[in-house]
Amino acid sequence: MNIEETVRAMPELAWFKSSYSTGSGGECVEVATGAASVHVRDSKDITRPALTVPPTAWTAFIGFAIAQAP
């Protein structure tokens, strides 16, 4: 499978960045929620395939990330 096929196969999603994103070229991700999945992609290269996970996995990740925040 090539990148074009992956991008076309994914329905149009509403992507958003974290409010912590500075827009200064740092490491940023974008997230979009679908009916049964959460999609995560690199905001600097949206042509690459997105990581797709179930909502329960995303919720667990966010809980872990918040717990680790300074």
Legacy VTK file of the C-alpha trace (Angstrom):
# vtk DataFile Version 3.0
C-alpha trace
ASCII
DATASET POLYDATA
POINTS 70 float
0.000 0.000 0.000
1.331 3.444 -0.780
0.682 6.746 0.969
-1.801 8.005 -1.627
-3.984 4.921 -1.108
-3.903 5.406 2.666
-4.842 9.081 2.439
-7.687 8.409 -0.006
-9.036 5.491 2.030
-9.471 7.671 5.118
-12.678 9.696 5.047
-12.349 13.441 5.512
-11.771 14.082 9.202
-11.697 17.253 11.279
-8.091 17.456 12.517
-7.024 19.630 15.457
-3.795 20.447 17.281
-3.218 20.714 20.998
-3.581 24.148 22.545
-0.007 23.572 23.783
1.273 23.588 20.191
3.387 26.685 19.686
3.406 26.605 15.895
7.136 27.304 15.947
8.171 24.103 14.167
8.310 21.866 17.221
7.089 18.323 17.501
3.340 18.642 16.953
0.634 16.123 16.326
-2.896 16.481 15.068
-5.803 14.365 16.258
-9.142 13.519 14.661
-11.919 11.384 16.056
-13.924 9.002 13.937
-16.994 6.926 14.727
-14.969 4.041 16.179
-11.376 5.267 16.218
-8.985 8.094 17.007
-6.467 9.138 14.356
-3.116 10.770 15.165
-0.730 12.235 12.592
2.391 14.374 12.309
1.261 17.943 11.678
4.441 18.698 9.735
3.909 15.862 7.223
0.224 15.080 6.779
0.922 12.912 3.726
2.227 10.123 5.965
-0.274 7.569 7.265
-2.016 8.350 10.527
-1.825 6.146 13.586
-5.312 4.780 14.276
-6.296 3.490 17.712
-9.535 2.571 19.500
-10.998 5.311 21.729
-10.225 3.271 24.860
-6.522 3.165 23.966
-6.477 6.929 23.316
-8.182 7.611 26.652
-5.608 5.455 28.447
-2.751 7.258 26.666
-4.114 10.706 27.571
-4.532 9.629 31.197
-0.918 8.442 31.272
0.364 11.624 29.577
-1.468 13.851 32.057
-0.125 11.840 34.993
3.441 12.293 33.658
3.136 16.041 33.046
5.281 18.276 35.242
LINES 1 71
70 0 1 2 3 4 5 6 7 8 9 10 11 12 13 14 15 16 17 18 19 20 21 22 23 24 25 26 27 28 29 30 31 32 33 34 35 36 37 38 39 40 41 42 43 44 45 46 47 48 49 50 51 52 53 54 55 56 57 58 59 60 61 62 63 64 65 66 67 68 69
